[in-house]
Amino acid sequence: MGINLTNFLSSKSKNKRMMEFQDLDHINGVSVSTVCANLYENSRDDLVMFYFRDGANYASVYTQSKIVSENIKWNLNNKAKRVISLLVNTRNANCFTGKQGYKSLEKISEILSEKLTEKQKEDEDLPKRIRPKDIIFGCTGTIGEIFPEEKIKKVIPELVNKIKYTQNKYIWMKAALGIMTTDTQPKMAMEECLIGNTSIKIFGIAKGSGMIQPNMATTLGYIFTDAEIPNDILKKLLKKNISNTFNAISCDGDTSTNDMVTIFSTGKTKHQKINSISDNKLKEFDISLNKVLLNLAKRVVADGEGASKFVQIDIKDCKSEDDAKQIGFSIANSALVKTAIAGEDPNWGRIIMAIGKAGVAINFDRLSIKLGDISIIQNGKISSNYNEQQASDYMKNDNIDIVVSIFNGSKNFTVYTMDFTKKYIDINADYRS
């Protein structure tokens, strides 16, 4: 059965962790369209377009992998200050496709820009000619397969024809479903805030389930706001807020070739001018953007391939934030820790192992480890109050908190991860089939 709005809403998956969705409604300046390009064997919407009829400022962060997809190359080569459209396909990563993959994007952008120009002439009093460079791309799926240029080109007229200028929760749900690969649930988030005295919206969708330890982002994440924020400030805001959100998650320790997070600012809601990232009028927006990014990042982890547990790892009282991050990811990416969590085994020796291999100086005489509120290690020794049965009972929870205090400084960092189950192996053993 293909993924679509009807069968998703009627499926048992809606009972999964973190399934309480915010209802994204209309946001000025953003239009959404989805179609089935038959990229999958089972019919589903697998091509999603976001259309900014008057253009949008934007900023992106991309994977730091030394091997990147052709769409990442296209976006990096694109020097346009504003974009008209983002086109996202699933099923095919367009990575290791060489000149063919890049030329396919050139051809698709030519056809899409022509059709959007026609749309402008039909709908706008002052139509603009849309250029290929006014379009950026997101791709996700299997690496190394020939990019399905013809299938995508074939449905572009339908995609443009289905543009809706007024959005609702169902259209956003379709978009979030349309960018999924091995995900079992869509990821959506929203916040409202003030810039000065003006109410502003921030919407976000993401996809990601495996190949997740971003070195900047997740597999795909797209943020939309009706605020008017210049590109350079958008870039600074995004990079600042990625560090403790998408850069704080790991499903399996692997960084994708296609990672990107992009924020679009339509400027359709008028407010006091923003001149710098330190502008006090941005304070609420900054906080709200972080909330949206963290909400999406947590949803990626909660929906990790085969995940049965959502794990939060708090590393406290370190000499530096980098030290805290290093210890946190050492625990999060340990297959032994992750399988113990899956087996609901409070095997704290594996946590000790992971701390030790992180390569960070440890004050062993003061080391503290907790599972939730359960003290395991205190002052470098097994806690006198430690109860194995109590710890075993705690491990049966869907949400697991590991708290490690190093006591050689004042810096903290939180990492979010999942467990490793047999289902994770099954999914990745059969990924291409």
C-alpha positions in Angstrom: 0.0 0.0 0.0 1.4 3.4 -1.0 1.6 6.3 1.5 -1.1 8.8 1.1 -3.2 11.0 3.4 -6.2 8.6 3.6 -4.4 5.4 4.5 -2.0 7.2 6.8 -4.7 8.8 8.9 -6.4 5.4 9.2 -3.3 3.5 10.0 -2.0 2.3 13.4 1.1 4.4 12.9 -0.7 7.5 14.1 -0.6 6.0 17.6 3.2 6.1 17.6 5.4 8.3 19.9 5.2 12.0 19.3 2.3 11.6 16.9 0.5 14.6 18.2 0.6 16.9 15.2 0.3 20.7 15.2 -2.2 21.8 12.6 -0.2 24.0 10.1 -2.6 26.3 8.4 -2.1 29.1 6.0 1.1 31.1 5.8 1.4 34.1 3.5 3.6 33.8 0.4 3.9 30.0 0.4 2.0 27.6 -1.9 2.3 23.9 -1.9 1.7 21.2 -4.6 2.2 17.5 -4.5 1.9 14.8 -7.3 2.7 11.2 -7.9 5.6 10.9 -10.4 5.5 7.1 -10.0 9.0 7.0 -8.5 7.9 4.2 -6.3 6.4 0.9 -7.2 3.3 1.6 -5.2 1.6 4.9 -6.2 2.0 7.7 -3.7 2.8 11.4 -3.9 6.5 11.5 -4.3 7.2 15.0 -5.8 6.5 18.1 -3.7 6.8 21.7 -4.8 6.9 24.9 -2.7 6.1 28.0 -4.7 6.8 31.5 -3.6 4.8 33.6 -6.1 6.6 36.8 -5.2 9.9 35.1 -4.3 11.5 34.4 -0.9 14.8 35.2 0.8 16.4 32.0 1.9 19.4 30.4 3.6 20.6 26.8 3.8 23.0 24.6 5.7 24.2 21.5 3.9 25.9 18.2 4.6 29.6 18.3 5.4 30.1 14.9 3.7 32.9 15.0 1.0 30.5 13.2 -1.3 27.4 15.2 -2.0 24.3 14.8 -4.2 23.9 16.7 -7.5 21.1 18.8 -6.1 23.4 20.0 -3.3 25.9 21.0 -6.0 23.1 22.8 -7.9 22.0 24.7 -4.8 25.6 25.7 -3.9 26.2 26.9 -7.5 23.0 29.0 -7.3 23.8 32.6 -6.5 20.2 33.9 -6.7 19.4 36.0 -3.6 15.7 35.1 -3.8 14.1 31.9 -5.0 10.7 31.2 -6.6 10.4 27.5 -6.0 11.8 24.5 -4.1 11.2 21.1 -5.8 11.7 18.0 -3.7 11.7 14.4 -5.0 11.9 11.2 -3.0 13.0 7.7 -3.9 16.2 8.9 -5.7 19.1 10.7 -4.0 20.6 12.0 -7.3 24.0 11.2 -5.7 26.8 9.5 -7.6 24.9 10.1 -10.8 27.5 12.4 -12.3 26.9 14.7 -15.3 23.6 12.9 -16.0 22.2 13.8 -12.6 23.2 17.4 -12.8 22.0 17.9 -16.4 18.6 16.4 -15.4 18.2 19.2 -12.9 19.1 21.7 -15.6 16.4 20.3 -17.9 13.8 20.0 -15.1 14.5 23.6 -14.0 14.0 24.8 -17.6 10.6 23.2 -17.9 9.5 24.1 -14.4 10.5 27.8 -14.9 8.6 27.9 -18.2 5.4 26.5 -16.6 5.7 28.8 -13.5 6.2 31.8 -15.9 2.9 30.8 -17.6 1.3 30.6 -14.1 2.6 34.1 -13.4 1.0 35.4 -16.6 -2.3 33.8 -15.7 -2.5 34.9 -12.1 -0.4 38.0 -11.5 -1.0 41.7 -12.4 2.7 42.2 -12.8 4.0 38.8 -13.9 7.7 37.9 -13.8 9.7 35.7 -16.0 10.9 32.8 -13.8 14.4 31.6 -14.5 16.0 28.2 -14.0 18.2 29.7 -11.3 15.1 30.8 -9.4 14.6 27.1 -8.5 16.4 25.0 -5.9 16.2 21.2 -5.3 15.9 18.7 -2.6 16.5 15.0 -3.3 16.4 12.0 -1.1 16.4 8.2 -1.5 18.8 5.6 -2.9 22.4 6.6 -3.9 23.8 5.7 -7.3 20.6 5.0 -9.3 19.9 6.9 -12.5 17.9 10.0 -11.8 14.3 9.7 -13.1 14.4 12.8 -15.2 11.6 11.8 -17.7 9.2 10.7 -14.9 9.6 14.1 -13.2 9.4 16.2 -16.3 6.2 14.4 -17.3 4.2 15.5 -14.2 5.5 19.1 -14.0 2.4 20.5 -15.8 0.2 18.7 -13.3 2.3 19.9 -10.4 2.0 23.6 -11.4 -1.7 23.2 -12.2 -2.3 21.9 -8.7 -0.8 25.0 -7.0 -3.1 26.2 -4.2 -2.6 29.7 -2.9 -4.5 29.0 0.4 -3.1 26.2 2.6 -4.6 24.1 5.3 -3.5 21.2 7.6 -4.2 18.6 5.0 -2.1 20.2 2.3 0.8 20.5 4.7 0.3 16.9 5.8 0.5 15.8 2.1 3.7 17.7 1.7 5.2 16.2 4.8 4.1 12.7 3.6 5.4 13.4 0.1 9.1 13.9 1.2 9.2 10.7 3.3 11.4 7.6 2.4 11.7 5.0 5.3 9.9 7.4 7.6 6.7 6.0 9.2 5.3 9.3 10.1 5.4 12.9 8.8 7.3 15.6 10.7 5.7 19.0 11.1 6.0 21.8 13.6 5.0 25.5 14.0 5.3 28.4 16.3 3.9 31.9 16.4 5.9 34.9 17.8 6.2 38.6 17.7 8.6 40.8 15.8 8.0 44.1 17.5 4.3 44.2 17.8 3.6 42.1 14.7 2.5 38.4 14.9 4.8 36.1 12.8 4.4 32.5 11.8 7.2 29.9 11.5 6.2 26.5 9.9 8.5 23.5 9.4 8.5 20.0 7.9 11.3 17.5 7.8 12.1 13.9 6.8 14.6 11.6 8.2 14.7 8.1 9.7 18.1 6.5 8.9 21.5 7.7 7.9 21.2 10.3 10.6 24.0 11.9 12.4 24.0 15.3 10.7 27.0 17.4 10.5 24.7 20.4 10.1 21.2 19.2 9.4 19.0 16.2 8.9 18.2 14.4 5.7 15.7 17.2 4.7 14.3 20.1 6.7 12.4 23.1 5.4 11.3 26.1 7.4 8.9 28.8 6.2 8.2 32.2 7.7 6.1 35.2 6.6 8.6 37.5 8.2 10.9 39.8 6.2 14.5 38.8 7.1 17.5 39.4 4.9 19.5 36.4 3.7 22.6 37.1 5.7 20.6 37.3 9.0 18.6 34.2 8.0 21.9 32.3 7.5 23.3 33.4 10.9 20.0 32.5 12.7 19.9 29.1 11.0 23.5 28.2 11.8 23.1 29.3 15.4 20.0 27.2 16.0 21.2 24.1 14.2 23.9 23.5 16.7 21.6 22.3 19.6 18.8 20.9 17.4 19.6 19.0 14.2 23.3 18.9 15.1 22.4 17.2 18.4 20.7 14.1 17.0 21.9 10.7 15.9 20.0 7.6 14.8 22.9 5.5 13.5 26.0 7.8 13.4 25.9 8.2 9.6 25.9 11.5 7.8 24.0 11.6 4.5 25.2 12.8 1.2 21.9 14.9 0.8 21.5 16.6 4.1 20.0 20.1 3.9 18.0 22.5 6.0 16.7 25.6 4.3 14.7 28.5 5.7 12.5 30.7 3.5 11.3 34.2 4.4 8.4 35.5 2.2 8.2 39.0 3.8 4.5 39.0 3.4 3.8 40.1 6.9 5.1 43.7 7.4 6.9 44.5 10.6 9.7 46.7 11.9 12.9 46.4 9.9 15.5 43.9 11.1 19.1 45.2 10.7 21.2 42.6 12.4 21.0 39.3 14.2 21.6 41.1 17.5 18.4 43.2 16.9 16.3 42.9 20.1 13.2 42.6 17.9 14.5 39.2 16.8 14.6 37.7 20.3 11.2 36.0 20.2 11.7 34.9 16.6 15.1 33.4 17.5 13.5 31.4 20.4 10.6 30.2 18.3 12.9 29.1 15.4 14.8 27.0 17.8 11.6 25.4 19.1 10.5 24.5 15.6 13.9 23.0 14.7 14.2 21.1 18.0 10.6 19.8 17.6 11.5 18.5 14.1 14.8 17.1 15.1 13.2 15.1 18.0 10.6 13.7 15.6 13.4 12.5 13.3 14.9 10.5 16.2 11.6 9.2 17.5 10.9 7.9 14.0 14.3 6.4 13.6 14.4 3.2 11.6 13.1 0.4 13.8 13.2 2.6 16.9 11.3 1.5 20.0 12.8 4.0 22.4 13.5 7.8 22.3 16.7 8.5 24.3 17.8 11.8 25.7 21.4 12.0 26.8 22.3 15.0 29.1 26.0 15.6 29.5 26.7 18.1 32.3 29.5 20.0 34.0 32.1 19.6 31.3 35.2 21.7 30.7 33.8 22.7 27.2 30.7 22.2 25.2 32.8 20.3 22.6 33.8 17.8 25.4 30.1 17.4 26.4 29.1 16.8 22.8 31.9 14.3 22.2 30.8 12.2 25.3 27.2 12.5 24.3 27.7 11.2 20.8 30.0 8.5 22.0 27.2 7.1 24.1 24.5 7.8 21.5 26.4 6.0 18.7 27.5 3.0 20.7 25.9 -0.1 19.2 26.3 -1.8 22.6 24.5 1.0 24.5 21.7 1.1 21.8 21.1 -2.6 21.9 21.0 -2.7 25.7 18.3 0.0 25.6 16.4 -2.0 23.0 16.6 -5.1 25.3 15.5 -3.0 28.2 18.7 -3.9 30.1 20.1 -1.3 32.5 23.7 -2.3 31.5 25.4 0.8 32.8 28.8 -0.7 32.2 28.2 0.0 28.5 27.6 3.7 29.3 30.9 3.7 31.3 32.6 2.2 28.3 31.2 4.8 25.9 32.3 7.7 28.2 35.8 6.2 28.4 36.3 5.9 24.7 35.2 9.5 24.0 38.7 10.7 24.5 37.7 13.4 27.0 39.4 13.9 30.4 37.2 12.6 33.1 37.2 13.3 36.9 36.5 9.7 37.9 36.2 10.5 41.6 33.3 12.8 40.9 31.6 11.0 37.9 27.8 10.7 38.3 25.4 8.7 36.1 21.6 8.5 36.3 18.8 6.8 34.5 16.0 9.3 34.8 16.0 10.0 38.6 17.7 6.7 39.4 21.2 7.2 40.7 23.6 4.6 39.4 27.1 6.1 39.8 27.8 8.7 42.4 31.2 10.2 43.2 32.9 7.6 40.9 31.2 4.6 42.7 28.1 2.6 42.5 25.4 4.5 44.4 24.5 3.1 47.7 20.8 3.6 46.7 21.1 1.8 43.4 18.4 -0.8 42.8 18.8 -3.1 39.8 15.1 -3.9 39.7 14.1 -0.3 39.8 16.5 0.4 36.9 15.1 -2.6 34.9 11.6 -1.3 35.4 12.6 2.2 34.2 14.1 0.7 31.0 10.6 -0.4 29.9 9.6 3.2 29.3 9.4 4.5 25.8 11.4 7.6 26.7 14.8 7.0 28.4 16.9 9.8 29.9 20.6 9.2 30.6 22.3 11.9 32.7 26.1 12.0 33.0 27.8 14.6 35.2 31.6 15.0 34.7 32.3 17.7 37.3 35.3 19.4 35.7 33.6 22.5 34.3 30.2 24.2 33.7 29.4 23.4 30.1 26.5 21.1 29.1 25.2 19.5 25.9 22.1 17.3 25.2 22.1 14.6 22.5 19.0 12.8 21.2 19.1 9.3 19.9 17.2 6.0 19.6 17.8 2.3 20.3 18.8 -0.4 17.8 16.3 -3.2 17.3 16.1 -6.2 14.9 13.7 -4.1 12.8 16.6 -1.6 12.1 18.6 -4.5 10.5 15.6 -5.7 8.5 14.9 -2.2 7.1 18.4 -1.6 6.0 19.1 -5.1 4.8 16.1 -4.6 2.4 16.4 -0.9 1.8 16.5 -1.0 -2.0 13.8 -3.6 -2.4 
